[in-house]
């Protein structure tokens, strides 16, 4: 029982352990020919250390140290920043407050007063020189031990030409890395980006600045610049935990290692993106950049007995396959064409997108005869040759042998005007009359008078009941927010329908409609709208998984449309899909 009480006391003590951040000096009074070491130490893992301004001394440092120990079941942690101070004049000096942030709270040290007097005869001018040398050596080992590098494949690409960025971390043979965490992640503004997952980190030897290092590839990213000019690739920054030699050796001559940490950055990278040339640009160019093959295949050219025709338009090859639209066929009015089924079979290796995209149209003939599908052409820019290429397919003739009679009749339409016939062609003369007296009773004292007089009193209970309902309605904050979000979702959905054909206003309105629908149905705020959280909440409200996936795809389309061209057909398809998915979620939830 005593053991459990002791463990409970230790747990409570750990919960309420206070953060201590203090400054200590090796001495507070020294001669001008002596040296001073000042250390700022905190017993928690803090960030954003800001040293004080120090005057009257030549400052060297900081030399960071980290200590983490477990003794007799008790954990202790300490992080220190040491400075070596060399006096430059005599007098009394104040070392101000240093600050550090721990779990979002700022802590400060107490000021230190240091008195510098006359030179002391026979004093060691640097009694901490050995320690200083070790600190400097440890600092140098930490600086040279780890490097983060971003390798960019091209610095002068065309718009929509793939650029790969490979992030590598180099570790010296004398340094041991135990882990890292991302401090800042690049956002890749003005780029379409795709990270390539690295399943297993592979350690290999590679030279860096003429020295042999151990190297690990941390991340690979494929970028497609969306505009020309000088574009910035934001840096990746890591906080690396490692162990470095401290300049001392043990009894057997082995290097002693000390834990420390270092923030490393890959640095900003800049590329100069060339615009696609205006000279020779085809009229039907839709932004395709790469090397492609274009095909147009009808499922059949002779149709009978009301059969449907499938027209497959496909582009395959290597290039920005997800960032352009396929050409749309033009058919006569006697052939009814439905919206296409879009398919993508695209992979994104380090060299860029490759695969196939296609639009499959269903065409139904309405009348007998021969009808042409006009010639289709597709143009793209080939960065390897610096020129545009165009492939044109011949006109396709569709021979409709016959169509069902009801289909043909329906297609012609009914042009006859409807005539309205009276149900009573002849009316007989009325045999009875309804007469009203000329002289009537006064309004005062009549039944209508008393009814109107008593009506306000009879309405009092209804007014009280309505007022209570109104107060309950107004006090329901959650319900009001849900109703407001529902209203906004309908408003923005209607706005999206009005903006069909205008890419940016349409997708902004559609995205706002989807967000407000989620807020209304899931009762969440914008800060809670992560993809995983949304999926989990929808599934917990009985939404079907395929419907949730369709909803996520529409949201992806809204984000993707900021960087890629979009056709009116694609917008209409996204709008119809959004309405269908919202309707399905309403029913399922």
Secondary structure by P-SEA (a helix, b strand, c coil): caaaaaaaaaaaaaaabbbbbbcccccccccccbbbbbbbbbccccccccccccccccccccbbbbbbbccccbbbbbbbbbbbbbbcccccccccbbbbbcccbbbbbbbbbbbbcccccccccccaaaaaaaaaaaaaaaaacbbbbbbbcccccccccbbbbbbbbbbccccccccccccccccccccbbbbbbbcbbbbbbbbcccbbbbbbbcbbbbbbbcccccccbbbbbbbcccccccccccccccbbbbbbbbbbbccbbbbbbbcccccccccccccccccbbbbbbbcccccccbbbbbbbbbccccccccccccbbbbbccccccccccccccccccccccccccbbbbbbbbccbbbbbccbbbbbbbbccccbbbbbbbcbbbbbbccccaaaaaaaacccbbbbbbbcccccccccbbbbbbcccccccccaaaaaaaaccccaaaaaaaaaaaaaaaaaaaaaaaaaaaaaaaaaaaaaaaaaccccaaaaaaaaaaaaaaaaaaaccccccccaaaaaaaaaaacccaaaaaaaaaaaaaaaaaccccccaaaaaaaaaaaaaaaaaaaaac
